[in-house]
Amino acid sequence: MAEVPVLIILAGGASSRMWPLREKSLLRFGTEPLLVSQLQRYRALGFQQAIVVANPENRDDITGLLNQVGGMTVQVAVQPEPRGMGDAILRAEPLLAGRGPTALYINQVHDVVDDSLHRALLDAYRDNPDATYLAGYETPDYFPGGYLIVTGEGRITGMVEKPGAANRPSNLVSIVAHIHQDAGRLFDALRAEYAGEAASDDHYERAMDGLMKTQFYRVVPYTGVWSALKYPWHVLDVMNVFLSQIRGQQVAESAFVAKTATLVGDVFIGEGAKIFPGAAVVGPAYVGAHTIVGNNSLVRNSMVLNHCEVGFTTEIARSYVADGCAMHACRVLDSVFAPGVNFSAGCTTANLRIDRGPVPSVVKGQKLDTGRDKLGAIIGRGAFLAVDVMTMPGVKIGEGAQVGPGTHVIRDVADGVRIYVKQELGMSGGDEA
């Protein structure tokens, strides 16, 4: 039987499209950062050695997480500059020196899929370790990504990037879940591509396209869950994947749930959490350690992490709230809060356009269709929103920003900026001074 491939997890992307959120591999969906939960899944599938490709900014954070993963050897390689996926893969080569012929399983930390895909790829490789295997996501709807050109026998003969709905060569979208049976051959092909003059950053795809002419590439179709963290609103999609894994009502012994509080459906209540009288937690929902859900508050289809204060009559619906956020008598709808956000009394995240159309969001100066008909706010670490602030659908607020009372936020707010509404007080009649 073929040996289990060496796992390469690409986690070195700049994450600039995720603003105002930080490093996506460190985002926590439950008790563990995404990178840790991904590694533990791979360990359970039988992987013994992994290489995580980081960048200079997240290297120390990623290295610090590895003591949470036992039972497998994990090393960190660093990609000094963002020169594409092919360059990131080449950074793992020195850590494989002296191993002899080695198979690789390449994926990205921010792609969340069902374990069935990994098992199917491993089973295919064990049946025939002389082929290269690429995952193909089967979808009848057009997806703006790379499509596989596949023969009737399942052999991949090429790839085409964003062909347009009318020109799709198949219904198989390429997911970065690839087993290469010969690491040395892949590294050589990548080096050759980088030695050329092509300016685009698709060296990895071009290297594979060349290898397909002489090697057998086979598709492994997949129809399960696929959620990728590319933009900040995708946090909500990944959150829903993790929420769907909660089964029953898991309430820590040290948690307090008042007799008149209500737990409905699949919910997780962490250590030391407190659910006060009249509050309701409606599943699927996650309430983290030492978080307080105050009187008459509602948490539904949401993830509220540790040490948060969900104050009196607050509603949190379909939202992700990170550690240490404080909310009181407010509405958090279809939103993403980074750690330490203060959302004061009367604040609301509007989540629905007047025309009920898809909510857009501006990323790096470009207006994008988020694909969501409901989307509230994305708020960065440590931002403070004073009483009665309202945010319009799709607005993003930067780290450490301050929004004054009564302000209606209609466009993105940069990191560290203070915005407020000027107010003039006038007096008349007998009140005149």
Sequence and secondary structure as in RCSB ss.txt:
>XXXX:A:sequence
MAEVPVLIILAGGASSRMWPLREKSLLRFGTEPLLVSQLQRYRALGFQQAIVVANPENRDDITGLLNQVGGMTVQ
VAVQPEPRGMGDAILRAEPLLAGRGPTALYINQVHDVVDDSLHRALLDAYRDNPDATYLAGYETPDYFPGGYLIV
TGEGRITGMVEKPGAANRPSNLVSIVAHIHQDAGRLFDALRAEYAGEAASDDHYERAMDGLMKTQFYRVVPYTGV
WSALKYPWHVLDVMNVFLSQIRGQQVAESAFVAKTATLVGDVFIGEGAKIFPGAAVVGPAYVGAHTIVGNNSLVR
NSMVLNHCEVGFTTEIARSYVADGCAMHACRVLDSVFAPGVNFSAGCTTANLRIDRGPVPSVVKGQKLDTGRDKL
GAIIGRGAFLAVDVMTMPGVKIGEGAQVGPGTHVIRDVADGVRIYVKQELGMSGGDEA
>XXXX:A:secstr
     EEEEE     GGGTTS  GGG BSSSSBHHHHHHHHHHHTT  EEEEEE TTTHHHHHHHGGG  SSEEE
EEE SS   HHHHHHTTGGGGTT  S  EEEEETTEEE HHHHHHHHHHHHH TTSEEEEEEE SS  SSEEEEE
 TTSBEEEEEES  GGG S SEEEEEEEEES HHHHHHHHHHHHHS   SS HHHHHHHHHTTTS EEEEEE S 
EEE SSTTHHHHHHHHHHTT  SEEE TT EE TT EEESSEEE TT EE TT EEESSEEE TT EE TT EEE
S EE TT EE TT EEES EE TT EE S EEES EE TT EE TT EE    TT    EEEETTEEEE S S  
  EE TT EE TT EE TT EE TT EE TT EE S B TT EE         GGG  
